Amino acid sequence: MAAALQDVEASCAICGASSQYGECPHESNSLEKAMEQAMKRWAGFAIIRDWVLTHARDQIMETFQSLKSVRYQAHMRYLQTLPCYTLFQKYGDPPLTVQQLNHLRSQMSQAQNIYQQGVDEDWRRCCMKYPEVLDYYLSLVDIDLPDDTDTAVRDPRFGGGPVNETKRIKPRRGSTDLGKGHRKRSRRRSRGRTPPAAPMPGGHRR
């Protein structure tokens, strides 16, 4: 009597290991790597990344400039209260004695250090907001996935060129696109300074 046929499972497509020895991790690892590469090739991913980063950087820089302006005004008000500061600003060294001048310069140097420390602290706190700001702008992006019954999903045609993928990605709430005018405004607002990469939660690096 002929032996009953037995169903078989395919061996690992990467290393050829038999399915008898359990699931081989090579295929799933390769699939994850292929997915990462596909995401990098997908134009929609670059559009989303660029849009989110641009708006996040603009927001962080705008907040920082506002805080810096407040500190600068407080710094200038303090300098105005220093004895002989007005004379020093108006006439320079001659009206002041050496003792007065040295004392004033010491006070001004100390005030400048405090101002610098405050600006650094404001900048650090702004940069620590990056995860929250990035999450916010990512939440504004609408991604319209096709239905499983869509013809392009049920009957895909591979090798025929990429589909129009960008039309399914759109910022919500009337957000502007990344045109040249927007980039120029971003550069003017940041005064040529690009904020560092978003810090990881729980730590900060300048």
Helices and strands as residue ranges (DSSP letters): G 19-21, H 25-41, H 43-81, H 85-91, H 98-127, H 130-139, E 141-143, H 151-154, G 166-168, E 169-171, H 180-190
